[in-house]
Amino acid sequence: MNNYKEWFNANRPLYTVLRKEFEDFVNLIIGEISLFDKESSQTNAKASIFRINRDIRFSNDKLPYKTNFGAFIAKGGRKGVNAGYYIHVEPGECFLAGGIYMPSGPMLKAIRTEIFENMQEFKSIIGDSSFIKHFGSEFWGEKLKTVPKGFPKDFKDIEYLKYKHYTLVKNEPDELYFSSDFIREIREVFRAMHSFNVFLNRAVEDIDR
């Protein structure tokens, strides 16, 4: 309702308080992740939290500010290219996510190749009961309508190679973010995607990104 610069500047002290609270919370989450993923936890909140300003250079929507807090926890923080863990705070749009979003062409080919060559291992990861509990049987995002170039059309698990992103998302009710169970849920959801992230990071380890 007040997404314009003058209002934001007038209310900047409140934003500063809220951002500091979110930073403290993200550092707490990083500590939780460090218990099972040492590599991804080599970051801090300031390197992980996205700016409130929107990039409006190529958008028809010229509203200057995002309506959410978001943080991507991975090696290299929000600017890194590794698979990691994402938390999104927005009224009515809260979710936890992870994996790799918008991989480059070489990265996407490397991920598809890794899956193609290690299908049984990949299936064991996405078929784990805790994985299915939190993410179901489909990844988030668009898929190709045809077989990706360089892979056989008769590959029986070809649907796993059609994704444009290798991203997991679990939508959460707003009430959870106010609950004492929130940290436990974050711990469970992010731990459930750990093996998926390890697989993706192995796939793109030596890729020119």
N, C-alpha and C positions, 0 to 999 in steps of 0.2 A: 504493500500500500504506500510505502514511503521510499521507494527505490530510486533515490536521486541524491546527488552529492551534498547538497545543502543540509538535508535532513541527517545524512550519515555523519557529516562533520559535527553537527550539533550534538549527536548522540555517541560520538566516538569514545568518550570515557566508559560508557556501558559496554561497547564492543570490546574495548581493551580488557575489561574485567572478564568478560565471557571467553575471550580468546585465551587468556592466561589460565582459566579453569580448564579449558579444553586441552591446552598444552600439558598441564599437570596430568590430566586423565590419559592422554596419549603416551606419556612417559611411563605411566603405570601399565598400560597395555604392552608397551615394548618390553617391560620387565617380565610380563607373563609369557610373551612369545620367546624370550631368551631361554626359558626353561626347556623348550623343545626345538628351537631353531636359532642357533647361535649366529649364523651368517646374516639372516634377515634382521636380527636385532642390533646389528652394527650401525645404528643410526640414532637420532633423537627426535623429539617432537617438532622442533623448529624446522628441521630438514624434511619432515614428513607431512606437515600440514600445508594444504593448498591456500593460496591467497584468496581473499574475499572478492577481489576485483575480477570481473569477467573479461575475457578477451573478446572484444566486440568488433575487431577489425574486419572480419569477414562474415559477420552475423547481421541479419535483418533486425534482430532483437537488440536494441541499444541500451537496455537497462544496465547500469554500471556494476551492480553487485550481485553476487550469488546469494541464494537464500538458504545456504547450508554451510555447515562445517564438514570438512572432509580431510582425511589423512591416509596416506599410503605408506605402509611400514615395510621397508625392504632395504637391502643393501643399496646405498646410494640415495635413499629417501624417495621423495616424490618425483625427483628427476632421474631416478635410476631406471634401468631397463629390465631388471630381474623380476621374476615373479615375486609377489609379496601379498600383503594383507591390507585390506581397505575398510575403514569405518566411515559411514555417512550419517550425519545428523541433520534431519530436516523434518519439520512437522508433516506427518502423513506420508513421508517418503524415506523412512529410516531403513537402512540395510547394512549387512556385513558382506564383504566380498573379497575376492582374491584371484590370483593367477596372473595372466598377462593380458592387458587390454591394448588393442591396436598395435600388434607386433609389426615390425617392418617386414618387407617381402622376404628377405633372407632368413629372418627369425621364424616367420610363419612356415616357410618351407622346411626349416630345420626341425620345428616342432612336429609337423606332419610326418616327416621322415622318421623321427624318433618313435612316434606312435606306430607307424607302419612296420618298423623293424622290431618293435618290442611290444606287440599287441597284447600278449598274455600278461606281461607285467603291468601294462596300462590298465587292462581290464580288472586286474586284482586291486588296483588302487581305487578306481571309480566304482568297483563293486563291493567295497568294504561297507559294512553295515553302518558305521558312523558317517561315512561319506554320503550314502544314500539317505540317511536320516535327515541330514541338513541340506543337501543339494539336489536330491532326487536323481533322475537318470538323464537329465539334459543340462548342457552348459548354457550360459547366458549369451545372447547376441545372435547376429545374423549368420546364415550359412550359405555357401554356394549352392546354386541349383544344379550344377554339373560337377563332374569329377575334376578335382584339381589337377592341373597339368603335371605330368611326370609320374602319375600313379595309375595302376591298372584299374580299368573299369569294373573288372569282375572281383575285386577285393571285397570279401564278404562284410568287412567292417568299415566300408568306405564312408559311411555317415560321420564317423569320428574325425575324418580328414577334411570335412567340408566347412568346418567352423572358421570364421574370420577372426574371432577372438577366442582365447582359451581362458575364459573368465567364469568364476563361480559366484553366484549371488544368493543370499538368503535374506528375504524381506523380513523385517521385524516390526512388531507393533510399537507405537510410541511409548506405551506404558512400560515396556521392558526397560527402556533407557532410564526410567526413574526407579527401577526395582533393585532390590539387593541381590537379585539373581543375575544382574547384567554382566558382571565380571565373569561369573561361572559360564554364562552363555558364550561370551567372547572366547574364553579359554577353550571351550568344547568345539566351537565352530572353526576357529583358526587352527586348532590341532587337527581337526578332521581334514583340512585342506593341505596340511604340511607335506605329505607324500606327493600330492599333485604338484605342488610348487617345486619340490626337489626334482621331480621328473622334468618339468619344463625348464628349470635352470640348467640341468645337465644337457638338455637338447640345444640350448642357445649359448652354452659356455664359450665356445670358440668362434662364434659368428661375428662378422663385422656388422655392427648395428647402425 
